Amino acid sequence: MNYFNYKRRKAHNVEIGYITLGSNHPVLVQTMTSTDTLDTEGSVAQCERIIEAGGELIRLTAQGVKHSENLKNIHQALRNKGYNVPLSADIHFNPKAAIAAARYVEKVRINPGNFATVSRSSDAVEYSDEEFAQELQKIEERFVPFLDICKEHGVAVRIGVNHGSLSERIMSRFGDTPEGMVESCLEYLRIALAHDFTDIVISLKSSNTLLMTKSVRLLIDRMDAEDMHFPLHLGVTEAGGGEDGRIKSAVGIGALLSDGIGDTIRVSLSEDPEFELPVAQKLVDYVALRQDHAPIEAEASDKFSFFSIDKRITHQVKNIGGDNVPVVITDRSKINDVAINPHFIPDYEYVGNEIPASIPNGVKLILDYQLWTDKIDQYPLFTVEELEELANCSSKLKFLQLSYNDLSKDSLLDKLSQLDDTVIILTTNHINGVGEQRAFMHQLLKSDCTIPVVLNRAYSEDESENLQVKASVDFGALLLDGFGNGIMLSNDGAIPAVDLDAYMFGILQAARVRTSKTEFISCPGCGRTLFNLQETVAKIKESFSHLKTLKIGVMGCIVNGPGEMADSDYGYVGAAPGKISLYKKRECIEKNIPEGEAVERLIALIKEHGDWVDP
């Protein structure tokens, strides 16, 4: 792939009803119902709302054969109403349900982590090479009859790997790693190809955006080596709801779309499914604007790996660079707004060429050099035309605004390498700003220049969701690459500055580089959900939002619950109707608690482990 110039990854066509997935077709948006699949009327009504909201493929859970059989009634009811949107069945644990569903829908999703779960004859955790191969043979024996039914009925298959539900066998050999997710998928792909079945779509999902993006990139590399070109479904699982869910989804999905990866996406929010679709479409449309953009001339550094989680090494200038978390710079240069959210206080405030009447306590100012005077906690910003002034400036911290094109100026890279008191603020006006800023960072890598860099992006948005999506895509892609010692979000629209600050902190948290608030990893809900998800998430947030260093999972059922608990500090998981199980990471601590007692019991559990602080 080209790191700098946008182009869709090659993917062969897969027919799903009347739609086609593949790199020669638009990226499609989809979602999943949250109704009981045995409720024909309710499921059809929700499908209609999804279709009206722009859904191009609809998934319904089918936890048993009865649910799969009822897909026939739902499918027929929609066709009788004149809707031809393809339906997909979501299957976990039950190959018989998958075989039944394949007779009635256009696509069936299976999870390699539990599709062909094989009972062990012993409690041993380790698998010998012989045992590992024997279990793979048993998987093939269960998988191939399902593929045969799909062939017979012209049904596509999604091999959907979830970080939270890798099989015991894969975990024993690879752990819950990108390599484990990739191998879990490749095993099924090789079996399918050996039996001449290619109508397959792939997904590798996690609630961890860094793990999700690295896993997908690694899978593509491995597939390319074996001449496989299956289309990809992208999504961040358990992203949550509201602002956080939108930002987290856009960071993870947007980073891969920016690479040209992805043929269909689902934004998973803890909200009604029809609210996911506008967000997904905005993501797709925004990245698609880069198609056929002006070329970016750049060369990748051999010091960079798309599969690594390493961050670019930089030296430290005050609290920027080195081992410091990325800073947040609020841009108030064009906003007459002195308000500060006490929960999201930026590290620096850029005010341009006018000092504000009120300066919040603890916030350091950045001013254009012409206005700067040598005062405490006030620092100058220089342009590339002011390098001589920068060299003669006595400030212990200086900012230099640059773009990629500035690197073509004589000896600039050499000069940057000699600056030990300067931080770059990296701007771009390119339609593919991600590619251009990547090119700048790779040039620094190639030159062994360790100067810290703050990423700056500018927008003109009046609508919050639009800005959340665009900024999360643009900053997220660079942050997940390991680039950026801070971010600065500029916007000349009507969105309040305090909201912009909150978005920046949210983006940094979604990219796993700075924690500023409690992270709630909550599923979007489906027909398996065992409690009112939206009410429960609201209740959990009300009780635990002050625990800013913790990740708390809220899962409607056990399909991904225990696995995703590994990425959470504590988990609240539906165990049965009216019953909740509580987790400490992957370990179930208390089972089948009455739902009415579960919040208080979770508070007690957190206190017991020393992680509680009073609000």
RAVENBEL-V189672 format. One record per residue. N is the residue number from 0. PHI is phi in radians with two decimals (999 if undefined). Layout:
N:PHI
N:PHI
//
This chain:
0:999
1:-1.66
2:-1.14
3:-1.93
4:-1.99
5:-1.24
6:-2.76
7:-1.08
8:-1.12
9:-1.14
10:-2.51
11:-1.29
12:-1.36
13:-2.25
14:-1.49
15:-2.27
16:1.07
17:-1.56
18:-1.75
19:-2.26
20:-1.72
21:2.76
22:-1.22
23:-1.60
24:-2.27
25:-1.07
26:-1.22
27:-1.67
28:-1.90
29:-2.54
30:-2.68
31:-2.38
32:-1.21
33:-1.97
34:-1.50
35:-1.28
36:-1.17
37:-1.36
38:-1.59
39:-1.07
40:-1.10
41:-1.15
42:-1.19
43:-1.12
44:-1.09
45:-1.21
46:-1.04
47:-1.09
48:-1.14
49:-1.11
50:-1.09
51:-1.11
52:-1.47
53:1.90
54:-1.12
55:-1.85
56:-2.73
57:-2.16
58:-1.86
59:-2.24
60:-1.33
61:-2.43
62:-1.43
63:-2.61
64:-1.09
65:-1.04
66:-1.14
67:-1.09
68:-1.10
69:-1.29
70:-1.04
71:-1.04
72:-1.20
73:-1.13
74:-1.03
75:-1.17
76:-1.08
77:-1.17
78:-1.15
79:-1.11
80:-1.51
81:1.61
82:-1.65
83:-2.06
84:-1.08
85:-1.12
86:-1.94
87:-2.19
88:-1.68
89:-1.84
90:-2.08
91:-2.35
92:1.24
93:-2.32
94:-1.03
95:-1.13
96:-1.16
97:-1.14
98:-1.14
99:-1.14
100:-1.12
101:-1.10
102:-1.48
103:-2.22
104:-2.17
105:-1.56
106:-2.71
107:-2.25
108:-1.67
109:-2.11
110:-1.95
111:-1.00
112:-1.22
113:-2.50
114:-1.15
115:-2.18
116:-1.06
117:-1.94
118:-1.25
119:-1.51
120:-1.46
121:-2.48
122:-1.59
123:-1.10
124:-1.43
125:-1.39
126:-2.01
127:-1.23
128:-1.02
129:-1.17
130:-1.11
131:-1.06
132:-1.20
133:-1.12
134:-1.14
135:-1.11
136:-1.10
137:-1.17
138:-1.06
139:-1.07
140:-1.11
141:-1.56
142:-1.37
143:-1.11
144:-1.02
145:-1.13
146:-1.08
147:-1.10
148:-1.12
149:-1.11
150:-1.06
151:-1.04
152:-1.81
153:1.15
154:-1.82
155:-1.46
156:-2.21
157:-1.85
158:-1.58
159:-1.89
160:-1.56
161:-1.99
162:-0.94
163:-1.39
164:-2.47
165:-1.19
166:-1.24
167:-0.99
168:-1.12
169:-1.16
170:-1.06
171:-1.13
172:-1.69
173:-2.12
174:1.25
175:-1.56
176:-2.01
177:-0.96
178:-1.10
179:-1.16
180:-1.10
181:-1.14
182:-1.16
183:-1.00
184:-1.29
185:-1.06
186:-0.99
187:-1.25
188:-1.10
189:-1.14
190:-1.11
191:-1.05
192:-1.16
193:-1.10
194:-1.94
195:1.02
196:-2.06
197:-2.19
198:-1.41
199:-2.22
200:-2.01
201:-2.11
202:-2.44
203:-2.20
204:-2.14
205:-2.71
206:-1.41
207:-1.68
208:-1.09
209:-1.15
210:-1.11
211:-1.10
212:-1.20
213:-1.14
214:-1.14
215:-1.12
216:-1.09
217:-1.15
218:-1.06
219:-1.08
220:-1.06
221:-1.21
222:-1.16
223:-1.02
224:-1.11
225:-1.88
226:0.99
227:-1.86
228:-2.45
229:-1.31
230:-1.19
231:-2.09
232:-1.80
233:-1.89
234:-3.06
235:-1.86
236:-1.28
237:0.85
238:-1.22
239:1.70
240:-2.23
241:1.04
242:-1.04
243:-1.10
244:-1.13
245:-1.19
246:-1.15
247:-1.12
248:-1.11
249:-1.20
250:-1.09
251:-1.26
252:-1.15
253:-1.11
254:-1.08
255:-1.32
256:-1.03
257:-1.10
258:-1.43
259:1.45
260:-1.66
261:2.07
262:-2.10
263:-2.69
264:-2.34
265:-2.33
266:-1.57
267:-1.66
268:-1.99
269:-1.43
270:-2.50
271:-1.04
272:-1.04
273:-1.14
274:-1.42
275:-1.30
276:-1.20
277:-1.05
278:-1.13
279:-1.06
280:-1.16
281:-1.10
282:-1.02
283:-1.08
284:-1.14
285:-1.14
286:-1.21
287:-1.14
288:-1.06
289:-1.40
290:-0.94
291:1.05
292:-1.25
293:-1.04
294:-1.05
295:-1.87
296:-1.47
297:-2.79
298:-2.23
299:-1.26
300:-1.43
301:-1.34
302:-1.53
303:-1.95
304:-2.30
305:-1.20
306:-1.68
307:-1.59
308:-1.78
309:-1.22
310:-1.68
311:-1.05
312:-1.39
313:-2.35
314:-1.48
315:-1.72
316:-2.17
317:0.90
318:-1.73
319:-2.04
320:1.52
321:1.08
322:-1.65
323:-1.25
324:-1.22
325:-1.04
326:-1.51
327:-1.98
328:-1.96
329:-1.54
330:-1.70
331:-1.90
332:-1.17
333:-2.12
334:-2.14
335:-1.52
336:-2.57
337:-1.77
338:-1.16
339:-2.32
340:-1.38
341:-1.09
342:-1.51
343:-2.39
344:-1.51
345:-1.17
346:-1.39
347:-2.40
348:-2.18
349:-1.52
350:-2.02
351:1.27
352:-1.97
353:-2.56
354:-1.33
355:-1.23
356:-1.18
357:-2.23
358:-2.09
359:-1.08
360:-1.02
361:1.50
362:-1.68
363:-1.54
364:-1.70
365:-2.05
366:-2.18
367:-1.02
368:-0.95
369:-1.07
370:-1.65
371:-1.18
372:-2.26
373:-1.34
374:-1.88
375:-1.12
376:1.06
377:-2.29
378:-2.29
379:-1.56
380:-1.97
381:-1.90
382:-1.73
383:-1.15
384:-1.36
385:-1.94
386:-1.13
387:-1.16
388:-1.13
389:-1.06
390:-1.11
391:-1.70
392:-1.41
393:-1.56
394:-1.08
395:-1.36
396:-2.43
397:-2.24
398:-2.00
399:-2.21
400:-1.49
401:-2.40
402:-2.18
403:-1.05
404:-1.11
405:-1.13
406:-1.17
407:-1.33
408:-1.19
409:-0.97
410:1.06
411:-1.11
412:-1.07
413:-1.09
414:-1.15
415:-1.07
416:-1.15
417:-1.67
418:-1.57
419:-1.95
420:-2.22
421:-2.21
422:-2.10
423:-1.44
424:-1.85
425:-1.64
426:-1.86
427:-2.77
428:-2.06
429:-1.27
430:-1.06
431:-1.89
432:-1.08
433:-1.05
434:-1.12
435:-1.21
436:-1.21
437:-1.04
438:-1.05
439:-1.06
440:-1.13
441:-1.16
442:-1.15
443:-1.10
444:-1.05
445:-1.11
446:-1.67
447:0.97
448:-1.60
449:-1.82
450:-1.10
451:-1.17
452:-2.32
453:-1.75
454:-1.44
455:-2.14
456:-2.28
457:-2.10
458:-2.39
459:-2.33
460:-2.07
461:-1.81
462:-1.92
463:-1.02
464:-1.07
465:-1.04
466:-1.21
467:-0.99
468:-1.16
469:-1.14
470:-1.15
471:-1.16
472:-1.09
473:-1.24
474:-1.28
475:-1.02
476:-1.04
477:-1.26
478:-1.12
479:-1.23
480:-1.31
481:1.66
482:-1.85
483:1.89
484:-1.76
485:2.96
486:-2.36
487:-2.41
488:-1.75
489:-1.89
490:-2.63
491:-1.82
492:-1.56
493:-1.59
494:-1.33
495:-1.02
496:-1.07
497:-1.12
498:-1.21
499:-1.05
500:-1.07
501:-1.09
502:-1.09
503:-1.12
504:-1.09
505:-1.12
506:-1.14
507:-1.08
508:-1.22
509:-1.10
510:-1.53
511:1.17
512:-2.08
513:-2.77
514:-1.79
515:-2.30
516:-2.77
517:-1.04
518:-1.80
519:-1.81
520:-1.73
521:-2.12
522:-1.33
523:-1.41
524:1.52
525:-2.80
526:-1.16
527:-1.53
528:-1.05
529:-1.83
530:-2.68
531:-1.26
532:-1.11
533:-1.13
534:-1.13
535:-1.18
536:-1.03
537:-1.07
538:-1.16
539:-1.14
540:-1.08
541:-1.07
542:-1.54
543:-2.21
544:-1.14
545:-1.43
546:-1.54
547:-1.25
548:-1.71
549:-1.84
550:-1.93
551:-2.16
552:-1.63
553:-2.21
554:-2.10
555:-1.29
556:-2.72
557:-1.60
558:-0.98
559:-1.91
560:-0.85
561:-1.03
562:-1.16
563:-1.21
564:-1.09
565:-1.11
566:-1.70
567:-1.90
568:-1.40
569:-2.46
570:-2.36
571:-2.14
572:-2.23
573:-1.13
574:-1.87
575:-2.90
576:-0.95
577:1.36
578:-2.17
579:-2.21
580:-1.95
581:-1.94
582:-2.17
583:-1.97
584:0.93
585:-1.51
586:-1.59
587:-1.37
588:-1.67
589:-2.35
590:-1.90
591:0.94
592:-1.34
593:-0.98
594:-0.96
595:-1.13
596:-1.79
597:-1.17
598:-1.12
599:-1.11
600:-1.20
601:-1.20
602:-1.02
603:-1.10
604:-1.12
605:-1.15
606:-1.11
607:-1.03
608:-1.67
609:1.34
610:-1.81
611:-1.58
612:-2.28
613:-1.24
614:-1.02
//
